[in-house]
Amino acid sequence: MASYARDWDRFNAAGVQLAAISVDPVANNRAMIDKLILPFPLLSDPDGRVIKEWGVWNDGDGGVAKPSIFAVARDGSIRWSYIGTDFADRPRDEELIESLRGLG
């Protein structure tokens, strides 16, 4: 998330709006927003309801989400997705920005 915050201007230039969802409680997410100075919302899903509905719940790690990115178009359709295998498996920022460009 920190790298996404650093590349915030590039996301804006590409017409991308970001939001993150975590199983952590609101207080933990507020601390993370403050620590990383995130310019986008970090939403709490402590019961994993949304995370389970989107198919990225990982029981094997004690109930956490797989690192995932979904590009949702203005019409609500999922236009691009990336689901990692572990906490460090994420696309490079450049790959993400290029994949999202023009999906509006």
Helices and strands as residue ranges (DSSP letters): H 2-6, H 8-13, E 20-22, H 26-36, E 42-44, H 49-53, E 57-58, G 59-61, E 64-65, E 68-72, E 78-83, H 93-100
